[in-house]
Amino acid sequence: MLSISNLSALAGFLSLAAVAVEAKPVGSYSVKAQPHESNAVNATSSSYDTTAKSVTGSGSSHYTFSNSTSVQNGTWDEGAINWGALRCPQNMDDKSSILPTPTYGTKGRAWMVCSETLIQAPPRRVYDALVDFGRYRDWNSYVTDVEIVHPTSRVPINATTAKDHGKVYEGMELTFTFNGLGGKGVVTTGPEVITVLSGSSALKSSGNCKKHTEGAYLVNAYRSDLTVAGELIRSEHPNVITVAGEGYTRLVSWETYYEGKSTETFKLLRSEMQALNDQQGADLKACLEKK
């Protein structure tokens, strides 16, 4: 197993190899409708106006985004974008369809990876698993460990309690250990910061959503805190959780990278990141559906 101390070192290695490596386009991503998705929106036939509260069909998979961010001065503005309606775009090579993130919004979107997973579990259970970072090693073959930076003096009184590993809160610093990013057997680490722990009250309280309101969602997100050659890598990873119907929950999990010199270097890993992000969703599904 090859261990690279951190993602910054990996970026340096990729820069040296860039002249010989051509980034592979991810291309099209399509979502097949499932029989139990009676209340779901078909991602191939709708356009999302993120300034509105509802989804309107337009016969196109193109997204229309307002040019704004949703986290301002550390405050999450749920109304800026209809997060619960977002789906992986059919063509992730179309920059105008790249999904925004809470911190960075739409301006300067460069590339993304995105996965959708249907999980037979309540939305709240999916959410709780995703914010219980201390247990990632138990189910996640991509992010195999998370070191939690957790000074007691900084924990806010409204921090969310993870099921088995104490408090998590917006602004909390984490160090992820990644397996396979850069090649099979390659282990790297990278700093992350939790940016959003939020969602619709209808899903926050119960999780079984028998009386959920349409458009209700839960969301958590974290952004990269990695600096390469003095430049902050602007990328963020939201997880949006909604009801898919008949006991299923839809997880839309994506990572959007924004313009920058090092961003183009990391694009060399895009195909690997897509596969690993898909696997992460499959790992969570297997864990939560385990009898």
C-alpha positions in Angstrom: 0.0 0.0 0.0 1.4 3.4 -1.0 1.0 6.2 1.5 1.2 9.8 0.4 1.3 12.1 3.4 -1.4 14.5 2.1 -3.3 15.6 -0.9 -1.0 18.5 -1.4 1.9 16.1 -2.0 -0.4 14.2 -4.4 -1.1 17.4 -6.3 2.6 18.0 -6.7 3.0 14.5 -8.1 0.1 15.0 -10.5 1.6 18.3 -11.7 4.8 16.5 -12.7 2.8 13.8 -14.5 0.3 16.2 -16.1 2.2 16.4 -19.4 1.8 12.6 -19.9 -1.7 12.2 -18.5 -4.9 13.4 -20.2 -8.0 13.9 -18.0 -10.8 11.6 -19.0 -14.2 13.2 -19.3 -16.9 11.8 -17.1 -19.4 12.3 -19.8 -23.1 11.6 -19.3 -24.8 10.6 -16.2 -28.3 9.3 -16.3 -30.7 8.3 -13.6 -33.1 5.5 -14.3 -36.5 5.8 -12.6 -37.2 3.1 -10.1 -40.6 1.4 -9.6 -40.9 2.7 -6.1 -40.2 6.3 -7.1 -43.9 7.3 -7.5 -43.3 10.7 -5.8 -39.9 11.3 -7.3 -38.9 13.8 -10.0 -37.4 12.3 -13.1 -34.0 13.8 -13.5 -34.1 13.5 -17.2 -37.2 15.6 -17.8 -37.1 18.5 -15.5 -35.4 21.9 -15.2 -34.7 23.3 -11.7 -35.2 27.0 -11.0 -33.2 27.2 -7.8 -34.6 30.6 -6.9 -38.1 29.1 -6.6 -39.6 26.6 -4.2 -40.9 24.1 -6.7 -39.7 22.1 -9.6 -41.1 22.8 -13.1 -41.0 20.3 -16.0 -39.5 21.7 -19.1 -38.4 18.8 -21.2 -34.8 19.6 -20.5 -32.1 18.4 -18.1 -30.6 21.9 -18.0 -30.4 23.6 -14.6 -30.9 27.3 -14.1 -29.0 28.7 -11.1 -29.0 32.1 -9.5 -25.4 33.4 -9.2 -25.2 33.5 -5.4 -23.9 31.6 -2.4 -25.9 30.3 0.5 -23.4 30.4 3.3 -22.6 34.0 4.1 -20.7 35.0 7.2 -21.1 31.4 8.5 -24.9 31.5 8.2 -26.8 28.9 6.1 -29.5 30.4 3.9 -31.8 27.5 3.0 -34.1 29.7 0.8 -31.4 30.7 -1.7 -31.5 27.4 -3.7 -34.1 24.6 -3.8 -31.6 22.0 -2.6 -34.2 19.2 -2.3 -34.9 19.3 -6.0 -31.3 18.9 -7.2 -30.3 15.8 -9.1 -27.0 14.8 -10.8 -27.0 16.5 -14.2 -27.1 14.2 -17.3 -24.0 15.9 -18.7 -21.4 16.8 -16.1 -19.1 18.2 -18.8 -21.6 21.1 -19.3 -20.4 23.7 -16.9 -23.8 25.4 -16.8 -25.3 22.3 -15.3 -22.7 21.8 -12.6 -24.4 21.8 -9.2 -23.6 24.7 -6.9 -22.5 24.3 -3.3 -23.5 26.2 -0.1 -20.3 28.0 0.4 -19.2 28.9 -3.2 -22.5 29.0 -5.1 -22.4 29.0 -8.9 -19.6 31.4 -9.9 -16.5 29.8 -11.2 -17.7 26.2 -11.3 -15.1 24.1 -13.1 -16.0 20.4 -12.8 -17.8 18.0 -10.6 -18.5 14.4 -9.6 -22.0 13.3 -8.6 -23.8 10.1 -7.4 -27.4 9.2 -6.6 -28.2 6.3 -4.4 -31.6 4.9 -3.3 -31.4 3.5 0.2 -34.2 1.5 1.9 -33.9 3.4 5.2 -35.5 6.5 6.7 -34.0 9.9 5.7 -32.9 10.7 9.2 -31.0 7.4 9.5 -29.1 8.2 6.3 -28.3 11.7 7.5 -27.2 10.5 10.9 -24.8 8.0 9.3 -23.3 10.7 7.1 -22.5 13.0 10.1 -21.3 10.2 12.4 -17.8 10.7 11.1 -16.2 8.6 13.8 -17.9 5.5 12.3 -16.9 6.0 8.7 -14.2 3.3 9.1 -17.0 0.8 9.8 -18.6 1.1 6.4 -16.8 3.4 4.0 -14.1 1.9 1.7 -13.3 5.4 0.2 -13.0 7.6 3.3 -11.6 5.0 5.6 -10.9 7.2 8.6 -11.8 10.7 9.9 -9.8 12.5 12.6 -12.1 14.8 14.4 -10.6 18.1 15.6 -12.8 18.7 18.6 -11.7 21.3 21.2 -14.3 21.6 23.8 -14.0 25.3 24.0 -15.2 25.7 20.4 -18.3 23.5 20.5 -21.5 25.6 20.2 -24.5 24.9 22.4 -26.6 24.0 19.3 -24.2 21.4 18.1 -25.7 18.2 16.5 -25.1 15.0 18.5 -23.9 12.1 16.3 -25.3 8.8 17.4 -22.1 7.3 18.7 -19.4 9.9 18.5 -20.4 13.1 20.3 -21.0 16.5 18.9 -20.6 17.7 15.3 -21.1 21.4 14.3 -20.7 23.8 11.4 -17.1 25.0 11.3 -15.8 21.8 12.8 -12.4 20.7 11.3 -11.8 17.2 10.1 -8.9 15.2 8.5 -10.1 12.6 6.0 -8.1 9.6 5.1 -8.8 8.6 1.5 -8.2 5.1 0.0 -7.6 4.8 -3.7 -7.4 8.4 -4.7 -4.5 8.5 -7.0 -4.5 4.8 -7.7 -5.2 1.4 -6.1 -3.6 1.1 -2.7 -2.7 4.8 -2.5 -3.6 6.4 0.9 -3.8 10.2 1.3 -5.1 12.6 3.9 -6.8 16.0 3.5 -8.3 18.7 5.7 -12.0 19.3 5.6 -14.4 21.7 7.3 -18.1 21.1 8.0 -20.1 23.9 6.4 -23.8 22.8 6.7 -25.8 20.7 9.0 -29.4 21.5 8.2 -32.6 20.7 6.5 -36.4 20.8 6.6 -38.0 20.5 10.0 -40.4 17.8 8.7 -37.5 15.5 8.2 -35.4 16.7 11.2 -37.8 15.6 13.8 -39.1 12.1 12.8 -37.2 10.6 9.9 -39.9 8.2 8.9 -41.7 11.0 7.0 -45.2 9.5 6.8 -46.5 13.1 6.9 -43.6 14.8 5.1 -44.2 17.9 3.0 -43.1 17.7 -0.6 -39.7 19.2 -1.1 -38.5 18.4 2.4 -34.9 17.5 2.6 -31.9 17.1 4.9 -28.4 18.4 3.9 -24.9 18.2 5.3 -21.8 19.5 3.5 -18.1 19.9 4.0 -15.5 21.8 2.1 -11.8 21.3 1.4 -9.4 23.2 3.6 -6.4 22.1 1.5 -3.9 24.6 0.3 -1.5 23.8 -2.6 1.3 26.2 -3.5 -0.4 28.9 -1.5 -3.8 28.5 -3.2 -6.9 27.2 -1.3 -8.6 24.4 -3.3 -12.1 25.6 -3.6 -14.3 22.5 -3.5 -17.3 21.4 -1.5 -19.2 18.2 -1.0 -22.9 18.4 -0.2 -25.1 15.4 0.6 -28.8 16.1 0.0 -31.3 13.6 1.4 -35.0 13.4 0.3 -37.9 10.9 0.4 -38.0 8.7 -2.7 -41.3 6.9 -1.8 -42.3 3.5 -0.5 -39.7 3.3 2.3 -36.8 4.6 0.2 -34.5 7.6 0.6 -32.6 9.3 -2.2 -29.1 10.5 -1.5 -27.6 12.9 -3.9 -23.9 13.3 -3.1 -21.7 15.5 -5.2 -18.4 17.4 -5.1 -18.0 20.6 -7.1 -14.6 22.1 -7.8 -14.1 25.8 -8.7 -11.6 27.5 -11.0 -8.0 27.6 -9.9 -4.6 26.3 -11.0 -4.5 23.3 -8.7 -8.2 22.5 -9.5 -7.1 21.6 -13.0 -4.4 19.4 -11.6 -7.0 17.5 -9.5 -9.2 17.1 -12.5 -6.7 14.4 -13.6 -8.4 12.3 -10.9 -11.9 13.0 -11.9 -12.8 9.5 -13.2 -11.3 7.9 -10.1 -13.2 10.4 -7.9 -16.5 9.5 -9.7 -16.0 5.8 -9.2 -15.0 6.3 -5.5 -18.0 8.5 -4.9 -20.3 5.9 -6.5 -18.7 3.3 -4.2 -19.2 5.4 -1.2 -22.9 5.6 -1.9 -23.0 1.8 -2.5 -21.2 1.2 0.8 -23.6 3.3 2.8 -26.6 1.5 1.1 -25.1 -1.9 2.0 -24.5 -0.8 5.6 -28.0 0.7 6.2 -29.9 -2.1 4.4 -28.0 -4.8 6.2 -30.4 -7.1 8.0 
